[in-house]
Amino acid sequence: MPDRNDAALDFLSSRRSTPAKTLTTPVPDLEALSEILTIAARVPDHGMLVPWRFCVLQKPQLDKISQIAKDRAIAMGKPDEVVAKAHGQFDRGHLCVAVISSPKDSEKVPQVEQVLSTGAVCVSMVNAALAMGWGAQWISGWISHDAEFAQQALGADPHEFIAGFIYFGTAPDRTPMRARPDLTKLISWPHK
Ligand SMILES: Cc1cc2nc3c(=O)[nH]c(=O)nc-3n(C[C@H](O)[C@H](O)[C@H](O)COP(=O)(O)O)c2cc1C
């Protein structure tokens, strides 16, 4: 029989992200964050191309980026509430890692596989933080898909894009559970 890791299975079957709006201080220190990033980088990565990179954003960087988001939203003619949301997403945060998808030239590994690896990084990053007892959530928001913002805020090259912002902090005492998919509609078993 294979060795069952019940602690890991219990974690994976009950894990739940913490809405970023509810995250408070304290946040992981840089040593804890470094452990989280090391775990996050341990994902399937076809051809070992490492098609992603991380930007650590502490409060001063989040303050700067919140202003860039605000200015960009205004320059794009967004309504006031959209400007406020773009600004608030960063302004509210205490610690965040921007995960940048950074595809590499490869004849063997299509770009979509490199992007999938980046998604795996984001999930592992959230899970590592949750397993360490922190709250965490993967957030995007329309501004994360704006190439001009990505360049100004994070120095993203034109071939790169923001896969997500992973926010970290202290979770409230209770995080509401959310509905999970009905697997009977999603799985086709060979015998049915
Ligand atoms: C690519 C991506 C972007 C997301 N962006 C947001 C977002 O901007 N705002 C939000 O509330 N949730 C967003 N989510 C959803 C949350 O990360 C998460 O799935 C949700 O809070 C439920 O988390 P859980 O299933 O881990 O418990 C995003 C998820 C993904 C995969």
The ligand as an SDF file (V2000), in Angstrom:
LIG
                    3D

 31 33  0  0  0  0  0  0  0  0999 V2000
   -6.7640   33.8040  -11.9510 C   0  0  0  0  0  0  0  0  0  0  0  0
   -7.6350   34.0890  -10.7640 C   0  0  0  0  0  0  0  0  0  0  0  0
   -7.9690   35.3950  -10.4560 C   0  0  0  0  0  0  0  0  0  0  0  0
   -8.8010   35.6860   -9.3760 C   0  0  0  0  0  0  0  0  0  0  0  0
   -9.1170   36.9810   -9.1040 N   0  0  0  0  0  0  0  0  0  0  0  0
   -9.9480   37.2520   -8.0720 C   0  0  0  0  0  0  0  0  0  0  0  0
  -10.2910   38.5980   -7.7840 C   0  0  0  0  0  0  0  0  0  0  0  0
   -9.8430   39.5440   -8.4220 O   0  0  0  0  0  0  0  0  0  0  0  0
  -11.1480   38.8120   -6.7530 N   0  0  0  0  0  0  0  0  0  0  0  0
  -11.6610   37.7680   -5.9950 C   0  0  0  0  0  0  0  0  0  0  0  0
  -12.4240   38.0150   -5.0670 O   0  0  0  0  0  0  0  0  0  0  0  0
  -11.3250   36.4960   -6.2440 N   0  0  0  0  0  0  0  0  0  0  0  0
  -10.4980   36.2110   -7.2660 C   0  0  0  0  0  0  0  0  0  0  0  0
  -10.1620   34.9210   -7.5450 N   0  0  0  0  0  0  0  0  0  0  0  0
  -10.7700   33.8340   -6.7230 C   0  0  0  0  0  0  0  0  0  0  0  0
   -9.9900   33.5610   -5.4580 C   0  0  0  0  0  0  0  0  0  0  0  0
   -8.6030   33.4560   -5.6650 O   0  0  0  0  0  0  0  0  0  0  0  0
  -10.4370   32.2380   -4.8320 C   0  0  0  0  0  0  0  0  0  0  0  0
  -10.6260   31.2770   -5.8460 O   0  0  0  0  0  0  0  0  0  0  0  0
  -11.6930   32.3660   -4.0370 C   0  0  0  0  0  0  0  0  0  0  0  0
  -11.4620   33.2870   -3.0050 O   0  0  0  0  0  0  0  0  0  0  0  0
  -12.0790   31.0170   -3.4280 C   0  0  0  0  0  0  0  0  0  0  0  0
  -10.9510   30.4900   -2.8550 O   0  0  0  0  0  0  0  0  0  0  0  0
  -10.7330   28.9830   -2.4290 P   0  0  0  0  0  0  0  0  0  0  0  0
  -11.4410   28.1250   -3.4210 O   0  0  0  0  0  0  0  0  0  0  0  0
   -9.2620   28.8360   -2.4370 O   0  0  0  0  0  0  0  0  0  0  0  0
  -11.3200   28.8540   -1.0790 O   0  0  0  0  0  0  0  0  0  0  0  0
   -9.3160   34.6220   -8.5880 C   0  0  0  0  0  0  0  0  0  0  0  0
   -8.9550   33.2970   -8.8910 C   0  0  0  0  0  0  0  0  0  0  0  0
   -8.1300   33.0360   -9.9650 C   0  0  0  0  0  0  0  0  0  0  0  0
   -7.7810   31.5940  -10.2680 C   0  0  0  0  0  0  0  0  0  0  0  0
  1  2  1  0
  2  3  1  0
  2 30  2  0
  3  4  2  0
  4  5  1  0
  4 28  1  0
  5  6  2  0
  6  7  1  0
  6 13  1  0
  7  8  2  0
  7  9  1  0
  9 10  1  0
 10 11  2  0
 10 12  1  0
 12 13  2  0
 13 14  1  0
 14 15  1  0
 14 28  1  0
 15 16  1  0
 16 17  1  0
 16 18  1  0
 18 19  1  0
 18 20  1  0
 20 21  1  0
 20 22  1  0
 22 23  1  0
 23 24  1  0
 24 25  2  0
 24 26  1  0
 24 27  1  0
 28 29  2  0
 29 30  1  0
 30 31  1  0
M  END
$$$$
